[in-house]
Amino acid sequence: MRGEDRVRRGFWTLWGAVLLLKLAIAWRLPLFVDEAFYWLEGQHLAAAYSDLPGLTAWLTRLGTWLGGSDSALALRSPFLLIGALVPLLTVRIAAREFGALAGWQAGCFALLLPLSGTLGLMALPDAAMALATLLCIDAGARLLREVRASSSLELAAGLALGALCHYRFIAVIGVGFLVLFAMPEGRRMLRDVRVWIAIAIGASAWVPLVAWNFDNADAGLRFQLVDRHPWAFHVDGLWFVVIQALLVTPPLFVALMIAGWRDRDGVIPAARYFAMLGGGVVLGFFALGFFADTERVSFHWPMPGYLALLPLLPAMLATWPRALRRVTWWTAAAGLVVFLGYYVAVSRPDLRARSAAQKWYPANF
């Protein structure tokens, strides 16, 4: 109990510190080019847009309506709030399935994992998509145990939220269905009409995006699925492992991969579900990397997979030597500091001025 209490206090301290740091950075950080584009879309509200479903633009409009159109912090405030909810939902999922101590530990790693710890710092679709992913993961784990109306409603909310975020959420849906069909508990769950009602509600949220594509010669779908990808094999996909290991931090990346592999045949249905879903998403994007776009940023695509694996992490780390566990914690913390430090550097006008003629000038801000 003393250990649990210590980790709980550590989580809340870390959660508050990270949120305050992100608020301070978001206040000074210049707008990223994508944020400016979403702000512009938000000034012309529509059901869907050329590049994305509607939610990201709607959130930028909400932020500027609440805090003023000339404030970058106001623009980002809904995203910061959503990003702050991600570790809280991670705690809830892991604690229900594996105990309170595992819940607080998984929540700490959701904060330290650089990709999720910086969520909301910029007004991008990833924050809401991470929340949608966790809602689906939570609902799926509950439904595997027993189908209830409340769990089905949560699944509907997660699927609808994801549909309003990004085309890329299709990966979570596709892998999720394959995992459920592969599990006896999942097939039993899919025989319940309440689950299919939830799926139908989630599917209906894609209607505005489908309608936009019908009205515009499938321009959005063509860009996302055809135009931007060479669809020819290239060896650059091998960089996926190196880049992801550096972004996640190497010990944490290895731990998550081992946790997914170890629990893929676990006795607990929820553990198998987390392992197969998380591993499937990460491996799917790894395979896609050999054929997909290498010109644009894609390092954040596997994040839903890591979120699914986080509840398995505490039990995995418990089998490691104490020294290795400490290395995992501290390197993850160092990775988050490096990520936040980059944004601090970009937010400094003097540093941007000195680097204006350099190759590494952050021109997209």
Stockholm file with secondary structure:
# STOCKHOLM 1.0

chainA/1-365         MRGEDRVRRGFWTLWGAVLLLKLAIAWRLPLFVDEAFYWLEGQHLAAAYSDLPGLTAWLTRLGTWLGGSDSALALRSPFLLIGALVPLLTVRIAAREFGALAGWQAGCFALLLPLSGTLGLMALPDAAMALATLLCIDAGARLLREVRASSSLELAAGLALGALCHYRFIAVIGVGFLVLFAMPEGRRMLRDVRVWIAIAIGASAWVPLVAWNFDNADAGLRFQLVDRHPWAFHVDGLWFVVIQALLVTPPLFVALMIAGWRDRDGVIPAARYFAMLGGGVVLGFFALGFFADTERVSFHWPMPGYLALLPLLPAMLATWPRALRRVTWWTAAAGLVVFLGYYVAVSRPDLRARSAAQKWYPANF
#=GR chainA/1-365 SS CHHHHHHHHHHHHHHHHHHHHHHHHHHHSCCCHHHHHHHHHHTSCCSBCSSSBSHHHHHHHHHHHHHCTTCHHHHHHHHHHHHHHHHHHHHHHHHHHHCHHHHHHHHHHHHHSHHHHTTTSSSCTHHHHHHHHHHHHHHHHHHHHCCCHHHHHHHHHHHHHHHTTCGGGHHHHHHHHHHHHHSHHHHHHTTSHHHHHHHHHHHHTTHHHHHHHHHTTTHHHHIIIIITCCCSCCGGGGHHHHHHHHHHCHHHHHHHHHHHHHTTTCSSHHHHHHHHHHHHHHHHHHHHTTTSCCSSCCTTTTHHHHHHHGGGHHHHHTTSCHHHHHHHHHHHHHHHHHHHHHHHHHTCHHHHHHTTTSTTCCTTC
#=GC SS_cons         CHHHHHHHHHHHHHHHHHHHHHHHHHHHSCCCHHHHHHHHHHTSCCSBCSSSBSHHHHHHHHHHHHHCTTCHHHHHHHHHHHHHHHHHHHHHHHHHHHCHHHHHHHHHHHHHSHHHHTTTSSSCTHHHHHHHHHHHHHHHHHHHHCCCHHHHHHHHHHHHHHHTTCGGGHHHHHHHHHHHHHSHHHHHHTTSHHHHHHHHHHHHTTHHHHHHHHHTTTHHHHIIIIITCCCSCCGGGGHHHHHHHHHHCHHHHHHHHHHHHHTTTCSSHHHHHHHHHHHHHHHHHHHHTTTSCCSSCCTTTTHHHHHHHGGGHHHHHTTSCHHHHHHHHHHHHHHHHHHHHHHHHHTCHHHHHHTTTSTTCCTTC
//
